[in-house]
Amino acid sequence: MDDLDFRAIGLKIRERRKHQGLTQEYVANQLDVNPSHVSNIECGHAKPSLTTLVRIANILQCSADYFLEGEYSFQRESVAETLDRQIMGKLKYFDAEKKQRVLKMIELL
C-alpha cells in the first residue's frame, strides 16, 4: 500500500475547520497541542495519529472517513449492485415455484 496523502487529508481538515468557522487555535486548544501543530497537519507536514484524526473529526463534527475517503483503493458498490446483491440474497431461500413467480413478476415490469 502506498503512503496516505497527508497533504490532501490536511486540506480536507482545513476546509472543514473553516466551514465550521473555527480557528487553528481553537482546534489546537481542544487537542491540547500547539497551534503550529494543527497548521503542520493541515499543510501535510505532520502526520496525525489515528487517535488525533478521530479527535479532530469529533471537534469538527464529522466522521474520520470524511478526511480519508479519497485514500481507498477499492471500488465502492453502486446502489444498483447493492440492490442486486440484496435481491439475490432473498431469492436463494425461495423454492423453485416462488422463483418462477418472481421471474414472471419481473418480466411484467
N, C-alpha and C positions, 0 to 999 in steps of 0.2 A: 504494500500500500504506500502510496506517495504521502508526503507530509501534508498536513492540513494547510489550507491557505489562510494563515492567521491575519494577513492584511485584509482579505475580504471579510473575515469574521469581525475584525476590529471596525471596519467601515459600517457593518450592519449594527454593531453595538453603538457607534457614534450616531448613526441615523436614528435608531430607536430612542436613544437618550435625548437627542434634540427634539424629536417628535413629542416626547413626554414633557419637554420644557425643563429638563434637568441639567444641571451643570456637572462638569467633571469633578468639581469639589464636593458636590452633594453625594455623587456615587462613591467617591473615594472615602468620604466620612462614613457612609453606610458599610463599606468594605473594611474600614479601619486600615486604609493604606494611604500613601502619599498621592496627591492628585497627578503627579508626573507619571505614576504607575498606570493610572487609568488612561492617560494620554498615550503612553507607550503601548498599551493593549489596543487602543483604537487605531494606532498607526501601524500595528503589526510588528512592532519591535519587541514586544513581550508576549509570551505565550501563556495565557491564563490556564490554570489547572481546571479540571472538570468541576471541582468544588467552587472555584471562583466564578466560572462561567454560569453555573446554576445560581449562585448568589446574585450575579449581575442580572440574569433573567428575572429573578424574583423582584429585584429593585425596579427593573424596567417593565414589569408586569407582562411578561411574555414567556414562551417556552424556550428552553435552550436550543431546541430544534430550529427555532427561527433563525438563530445565528449559524447553525450547522447544515441547513437544508441543501446548500449548494455543494456540499462535500461528499454526498453519497454517490457511489458509482453504479448502483443497481437502478433498474427502471421501475418506477412506481407503477402499480397496476391501475389501469384505466377503470372508470366506472363500469363500462360495458364488460370488461374482463371480470370484475368483481361480481357483477350480476350473473354472468355465465357460470362462474365457479359456484355461486350460491344455488343456482337452479340445478346444476348437475349434482350438487351435494344432496339436494332434496330428492331428485329423481332416482338416485341409486337405491333408495329404500322402497320404491314402488314396485309392485308386481308387474308382469308383462301387460296385463289388461289395463291398469291405470296408466302405464306409459303410453299405450296406444291411444287412450282417450286424450292425454295431454298433447300428443302429437297432432291429433285431429283438431284440437282447440287452437294450437299454434298455426296450423295450416289455414284455419278460418280467419286468423288475424291478417 
